[in-house]
Amino acid sequence: MKTLVWVEHDNASVKDATLAVVTAASKLGEVHLLVAGSGCAAVADEAARIEGVGKVHLADDVVYANALAENVAPLVVELMGHHDAFLAPATTTGKNIAPRVAALLDVMQISDILSVEGEKTFTRPIYAGNAIATVESTDAKLVITVRGTAFAKAATSGGAGTVEAVAGKGDSGLSSFVGSELAKSERPELTSAKIIVSGGRALKDAETFKAVIFPLADKLGAGIGASRAAVDAGYVPNDYQVGQTGKIVAPQVYLAVGISGAIQHLAGMKDSKVIIAINKDEDAPIFQVADIGLVGDLFTLVPELTGKL
């Protein structure tokens, strides 16, 4: 089986989310990558060095500069004539491209896979992760999104893939890139952070969230997350959100501060290696998944913890 993996990048370097997808794809067969962007030859060279990669298809065109799904999907469909499966990371971009590819191929997408059980058999979470379903596809072509936290990351060196230039149909005219407002931070990216400190609605407002959570995260060198309730209340931007409708994370340590533990949030972080919860409600659901629980007033406990680090 030949697989085609969408490489997520910023036209300068490969993003970590791609590496887990390469691992998943290698369980199905020969791994080919697709690098579509503008001025992204360096990305293709970097991708070719990923362990297990046989070939990199490079589509270097200004129409792919911002990875507009309406332009990328037809390119993928053209390449699928020579591939059996298309895999993309279950990120915002990947989840935008994959459904369009599936629709154009007239196949059913298999979303958010956790493991590869066979050539066309996979496991994926259902009911907000409270159950795991084993699914088998009968389609001739597979379209799959991969949960990055479920697979080890492929090594970024050791590969000897060849780079081959490809061309698509150009601009579809269905969408255009207007602009982006990206939150910049010196802290680790949530999906790759080894330690995450998350805050919930109990932090009252944006100023309090910053005063309590940020110093602790800085001491630990941690990424900062938040519950959906905290994001909806405007404490932090939505790219901080951890959960079923936010980012799925699995750091070495996840510190949940003032988070009750709604199913929506647990779905995004319960695979963390060590979960530490601080909450004044001893019956909060978060304590059911926590490895270490501390019952008490976060406004006293967190500054005390920060001061002792």
URURCOR-V598268 format. One line per field, one symbol per residue. ss: DSSP state (H for helix, E for strand, L for the rest). phi: phi as a letter, one per 30 degrees, with the letter a starting at -180 (. if undefined). burial: + if it has 24 or more other ideal C-beta (glycine too) atoms within 12 Angstrom, else -. A space follows every 50 residues. Layout:
ss = ???
phi = ???
burial = ???
//
This chain:
ss = LEEEEELLELLLLELHHHHHHHHHHHLLLEEEEEEEELLLHHHHHHHHLL LLEEEEEEEELHHHLLLLHHHHHHHHHHHHHHLLEEEEELLLLHHHHHHH HHHHHLLLEEEEEEEEEELLEEEEEELLLLEEEEEELLLLLEEEEELHHH LLLLLLLLLLLEEEELLLLLLLLLLLLLLLLLLLLLLLLHHHLLEEEEEL HHHLLHHHHHHHHHHHHHHHLLEEEELHHHHHLLLLLHHHEELLLLELLL LLEEEEELLLLLHHHHHHHLLLLEEEEEELLLLLHHHHLLLEEEELLHHH HHHHHHHHL
phi = .ccccdcdacibaddeeddddddddddcldccccccabicdddddddddd djdcabccccaedcechdddcdeddddddddcbcbcbbddcedddddedd dddddhbcdcchdcaccaebbbcadbhhidbcccbbccddccbbccdddc bdddddbjdbdccbdbbcdiddicabdclbbcdcbddddedcddbbcccc dddiadddeddcdddddddcicdcbadddddddidbdddddclecbccbb ddbbcccicdjdeededcbddedbcccbadcdcdeeddcddbbbcldddc ddeddddcd
burial = +++++++++++--++++++++++++++++-++++++++-+--++++++++ -++++++++++-++++++++++++++++++--++++++++++++++++++ ++-++-+-++++++++---+-++++---+-----+-+---++++++++++ +-++----+-+-+--+-+------------------+++++++-++++++ +++----++--+++-++--+-++++++++++---++-+++++++-+++++ ++++++++++++++++++++++--++++++---++++-++--++---+-- ++--++---
//
